[in-house]
Amino acid sequence: MKKVFVVYATDNVGTAVLEAIHTGDHVASNGERSDLEVIALADIAYGHKIALMDIAAGDTVLKYGLSIGSASRDIKAGEHVHAHNVESNRGRGDLAGRAQVAAE
């Protein structure tokens, strides 16, 4: 089983820090949260993120206990999480405060 790293229990994504993940791989969380398992729905490169649970469009995407943006569409558990399905709130003063409140 492949492992992804989760820093905070509130994170809804994990990061492939040991090796790349391939479609169909069984993936388990490791770190502060180690109770989640998903099947990869896409290839995920080393250093990239995988959804550990379903994330609805507009929901906050949490990594390292912080908002990294909002889901631009529904993201299923096991999907690759990247620029194609997350709108970043970094550098956007109009969204950064709202995203922080959502994360709390």
Contact map, one row per residue, 1 for C-alpha under 8 A:
11100000000000000000000011110000000000000000000000000000000000000000000000000000000000000000000000000000
11110000000000000010100011110000000000000000000000000000000000000000000000000000000000000000000000000000
11111000000000010100000000111100000000000000000000000000000000000000000000000000000000000000000000000000
01111100000001111100000000111100000000000000000000000000000000000000000000000000000000000000000000000000
00111110000001111000000000001110000000000000000000000000000000000000000000000000000000000000000000000000
00011111101011100000000000001111110000000000000000000000000000110000000000000000000000000000000000000000
00001111101000000000000000000011100000000000000000000000000000111000000000000000000000000000000000000000
00000111111000000000000000000011100000000000000000000000000000111000000000000000000000000000000000000000
00000111111000000000000000000001100000000000000000000000000000001000000000000000000000000000000000000000
00000001111100000000000000000000000000000000000000000000000001001000000000000000000000000000000000000000
00000111111111000000000000000000000000000000000000000000000011111100000000000000000000000000000000000000
00000000011111000000000000000000000000000000000000111010000011100000000000000000000000000000000000000000
00000100001111100000000000000000000000000000000011111000000011100000000000000000100000000000000000000000
00011100001111110000000000001000000000000000000011110000000000100000000000000000000000000000000000000000
00011100000011111000000000000000000000000000011111000000000000000000000000000000000000000000000000000000
00111000000001111111100000000000000000000001111111000000000000000000000000000000000000000000000000000000
00011000000000111111000000000000000000000000011000000000000000000000000000000000000000000000000000000000
00110000000000011111000000000000000000000000010000000000000000000000000000000000000000000000000000000000
01000000000000011111100000000000000000000000110000000000000000000000000000000000000000000000000000000000
00000000000000011111110000000000000000000011111000000000000000000000000000000000000000000000000000000000
01000000000000010011111010000000000000010011110000000000000000000000000000000000000000000000000000000000
00000000000000000001111110000000000000010111000000000000000000000000000000000000000000000000000000000000
00000000000000000000111110000000000000111111000000000000000000000000000000000000000000000000000000000000
00000000000000000000011111000000000000111100000000000000000000000000000000000000000000000000000000000000
11000000000000000000111111100000000000110000000000000000000000000000000000000000000000000000000000000000
11000000000000000000000111110000000011110000000000000000000000000000000000000000000000000000000000000000
11110000000000000000000011111000000011110000000000000000000000000000000000000000000000000000000000000000
11110000000000000000000001111100011111000000000000000000000000000000000000000000000000000000000000000000
00111100000001000000000000111110111110000000000000010000000000000000000000000000000000000000000000000000
00111100000000000000000000011111111000000000000000000000000000000000000000000000000000000000000000000000
00001111000000000000000000001111110000000000000000000000000000000000000000000000000000000000000000000000
00000111100000000000000000000111110000000000000000000000000000000000000000000000000000000000000000000000
00000111100000000000000000001111111100000000000000000000000000000000000000000000000000000000000000000000
00000100000000000000000000011111111100000000000000000000000000000000000000000000000000000000000000000000
00000000000000000000000000011100111110000000000000000000000000000000000000000000000000000000000000000000
00000000000000000000000000011000111111000000000000010000000000000000000000000000000000000000000000000000
00000000000000000000000001111000001111100000000000010000000000000000000000000000000000000000000000000000
00000000000000000000000001110000000111110000000000011000000000000000000000001100000000000000000000000000
00000000000000000000001111100000000011111000000000000000000000000000000000001100000000000000000000000000
00000000000000000000111111100000000001111110000001000000000000000000000000001111000000000000000000000000
00000000000000000000001100000000000000111110000000000000000000000000000000000111000000000000000000000000
00000000000000000000011100000000000000011111000000000000000000000000000000000111000000000000000000000000
00000000000000000001111000000000000000011111100000000000000000000000000000000001000000000000000000000000
00000000000000010001111000000000000000000111110111000000000000000000000000000001000000000000000000000000
00000000000000010011100000000000000000000011111100000000000000000000000000000000000000000000000000000000
00000000000000111111100000000000000000000001111100000000000000000000000000000000000000000000000000000000
00000000000000111001000000000000000000000000111110000000000000000000000000000000000000000000000000000000
00000000000000110000000000000000000000000001111111000000000000000000000000000001110000000000000000000000
00000000000011110000000000000000000000000001001111100000000000000000000000000001110000000000000000000000
00000000000011110000000000000000000000010001000111110000000000000000000000001111100000000000000000000000
00000000000111000000000000000000000000000000000011111110000000000000000000111111100000000000000000000000
00000000000111000000000000001000000111000000000001111100000000000000000000001100000000000000000000000000
00000000000110000000000000000000000001000000000000111110000000000000000000011100000000000000000000000000
00000000000000000000000000000000000000000000000000111111000000000000000001111000000000000000000000000000
00000000000100000000000000000000000000000000000000101111101110000000001001111000000000000000000000000000
00000000000000000000000000000000000000000000000000000111111000000000001011100000000000000000000000000000
00000000000000000000000000000000000000000000000000000011111000000000011111100000000000000000000000000000
00000000000000000000000000000000000000000000000000000001111100000000011110000000000000000000000000000000
00000000000000000000000000000000000000000000000000000011111110000000011000000000000000000000000000000000
00000000000000000000000000000000000000000000000000000010011111000011111000000000000000000000000000100110
00000000001110000000000000000000000000000000000000000010001111100011111000000000000001000000000000000000
00000000011110000000000000000000000000000000000000000000000111111111100000000000000000000000000000000010
00000111001111000000000000000000000000000000000000000000000011111111000000000000000000000000000000000000
00000111001000000000000000000000000000000000000000000000000001111100000000000000000000000000000000000000
00000011111000000000000000000000000000000000000000000000000001111110000000000000000000000000000000000010
00000000001000000000000000000000000000000000000000000000000001111111000000000000000000000000000000010010
00000000000000000000000000000000000000000000000000000000000111101111110000000000000000001000000000110010
00000000000000000000000000000000000000000000000000000000000111100111110000000000000000011100000000000000
00000000000000000000000000000000000000000000000000000000000111000011111000000000000001111100000000100000
00000000000000000000000000000000000000000000000000000000111110000011111100000000000001111000000000100000
00000000000000000000000000000000000000000000000000000011111110000000111111100000000011100000000000000000
00000000000000000000000000000000000000000000000000000000110000000000011111000000000011100000000000000000
00000000000000000000000000000000000000000000000000000001110000000000001111100000000011000000000000000000
00000000000000000000000000000000000000000000000000000111100000000000001111110000000010000000000000000000
00000000000000000000000000000000000000000000000000100111100000000000001011111010100010000000000000000000
00000000000000000000000000000000000000000000000000101110000000000000000001111110000000000000000000000000
00000000000000000000000000000000000001110000000001111110000000000000000000111110000000000000000000000000
00000000000000000000000000000000000001111100000001111000000000000000000000011111000000000000000000000000
00000000000000000000000000000000000000011100000001100000000000000000000000111111100000000000000000000000
00000000000000000000000000000000000000011111000111100000000000000000000000000111110000000000000000000000
00000000000010000000000000000000000000000000000111100000000000000000000000100011111111000000000000000000
00000000000000000000000000000000000000000000000110000000000000000000000000000001111111000000000000000000
00000000000000000000000000000000000000000000000000000000000000000000000000000000111111110000000000000000
00000000000000000000000000000000000000000000000000000000000000000000000000000000111111000000000000000000
00000000000000000000000000000000000000000000000000000000000000000000001111100000111111100000000000000000
00000000000000000000000000000000000000000000000000000000000010000000111110000000111111110000000000000000
00000000000000000000000000000000000000000000000000000000000000000000111100000000001011111000000000000000
00000000000000000000000000000000000000000000000000000000000000000001110000000000001001111100000000000000
00000000000000000000000000000000000000000000000000000000000000000011110000000000000000111111101100100000
00000000000000000000000000000000000000000000000000000000000000000001100000000000000000011111100100000000
00000000000000000000000000000000000000000000000000000000000000000000000000000000000000001111100100000000
00000000000000000000000000000000000000000000000000000000000000000000000000000000000000001111111100000000
00000000000000000000000000000000000000000000000000000000000000000000000000000000000000001111111110000000
00000000000000000000000000000000000000000000000000000000000000000000000000000000000000000001111111000000
00000000000000000000000000000000000000000000000000000000000000000000000000000000000000001001111111100000
00000000000000000000000000000000000000000000000000000000000000000000000000000000000000001111111111110000
00000000000000000000000000000000000000000000000000000000000000000000000000000000000000000000111111111000
00000000000000000000000000000000000000000000000000000000000000000000000000000000000000000000011111111100
00000000000000000000000000000000000000000000000000000000000100000010110000000000000000001000001111111110
00000000000000000000000000000000000000000000000000000000000000000110000000000000000000000000000111111111
00000000000000000000000000000000000000000000000000000000000000000000000000000000000000000000000011111111
00000000000000000000000000000000000000000000000000000000000100000000000000000000000000000000000001111111
00000000000000000000000000000000000000000000000000000000000101001110000000000000000000000000000000111111
00000000000000000000000000000000000000000000000000000000000000000000000000000000000000000000000000011111
